[in-house]
Amino acid sequence: MAKLAGFFKKESIRLMEAGRLSDDHKKVQDAVDHFLAHLNNHADTRASVLEQREYLNKLVKDNAVCPKCGSSEKLKIAGTEKNEKGWKSNRYKCRKCNIAFTWNMPNNPWHMIEYIEDMLRRVITEAGAGNASAEDQAMAGLQANLDKLKPVIDAHDKDYEDLKARDAEMERLLHEFRNSLMIEKIKMDTWENKQIPKPGR
């Protein structure tokens, strides 16, 4: 696509300098410029959304401690692991105790929302059995965290889904526009050949 666009740009400049650029060729060049501007704008939006997604993916920070020594000083992330609910958590190795373990909380905001919602359901269930004041405090803290996190993630997820839809549409437009430019290139080449005098005339 970029190569074709470059061809039209170069040819348009050459033909304009020679005073031989028709209105049709000018329209094609304008269309190319407009489409490239649209493509660059989409690329900028895409980069911004993906940058935000990368930032959000690192938003959740573990306060992991070794289950054996109770310290976090010698911990090193050794990978990730999914539980039965599909939530992804960090796996650590304690260099002091030489043991590996999976932390019991998700390592990303999407699964963290599900984790908090699950915890709230448990708190509500257990609150019915007594100890209401302690459970109310715990629930208030969980709800406050959820109220902060969920709107941010929901807004980003909408932007991300919109981006995927625009990616698919842009791929279709690129394919169609490239085919159109190929046709215009053939027409331009044919037009140029007609302008070249045949030998002996």
C-alpha positions, -999 to +999 in steps of 0.1 A: +000+000+000+027+025+010+046+016-022+016+022-044+009+055-026+045+065-031+042+057-068+012+080-073+028+107-053+060+106-074+041+103-107+017+131-098+046+154-091+064+145-123+033+149-144+024+182-127+059+196-134+054+185-171+020+202-171+004+169-181-016+159-151-053+154-159-082+161-135-087+124-131-051+119-119-055+148-095-086+132-080-067+100-075-039+118-058-064+136-035-080+103-027-046+088-018-037+117+004-071+115+022-068+078+027-032+079+040-043+106+065-072+084+076-048+054+079-022+074+100-050+086+123-061+051+128-026+040+135-022+067+161-055+057+178-044+021+177-011+028+193-027+048+221-053+021+229-027-006+230-004+015+251-032+020+276-040-018+276-003-026+283-004-001+312-036-015+326-023-050+324+005-040+348-018-021+371-023-048+397+006-052+420+011-082+442+020-080+478+032-116+477+051-132+506+067-166+508+043-191+525+073-206+543+094-177+556+067-150+553+091-126+536+089-109+502+126-099+500+139-129+481+109-135+458+114-136+420+086-140+395+089-174+378+059-173+355+022-173+356-005-199+362-043-201+357-066-215+383-098-235+377-118-202+371-093-191+345-078-163+366-042-157+359-018-152+388+019-148+392+041-177+402+070-169+425+102-186+436+117-178+470+154-179+467+158-180+505+136-211+510+142-225+475+104-231+470+080-221+442+044-211+448+015-194+430+001-162+446-036-165+455-047-133+437-050-124+400-022-104+384-044-083+361-074-060+365-098-080+344-095-111+366-092-089+397-127-075+390-140-111+389-121-120+420-135-090+440-170-097+428-166-133+439-153-122+473-183-098+477-207-127+470-189-147+497-190-119+522-227-114+517-233-152+522-211-154+553-226-122+567-259-140+570-243-164+595-233-136+619-203-113+626-220-086+605-199-056+616-166-072+606-181-085+573-196-050+566-162-034+569-146-060+547-174-056+521-171-018+521-134-020+513-139-045+485-168-025+471-147+007+471-119-011+452-144-024+427-160+010+422-126+025+414-114-003+391-145-014+371-153+019+353-118+023+341-116-012+328-151-010+313-143+022+294-110+007+281-127-025+271-152-005+250-123+014+233-105-019+227-136-036+212-142-005+190-105-007+179-109-044+169-139-035+148-121-006+132-091-029+125-114-053+106-130-024+087-096-008+079-083-042+066-113-043+043-108-007+031-071-013+026-078-043+004-104-024-017-083+008-020-052-012-030-072-029-057-085+005-069-049+019-070-037-011-090-064-003-116-055+034-116-018+025-120-026+003-150-046+032-165-018+057-158+008+034-174-015+030-204-021+067-206+017+074-204+025+049-231+000+066-255+019+099-250+052+084-262+057+089-299+063+058-320+097+056-337+098+071-372+070+096-366 
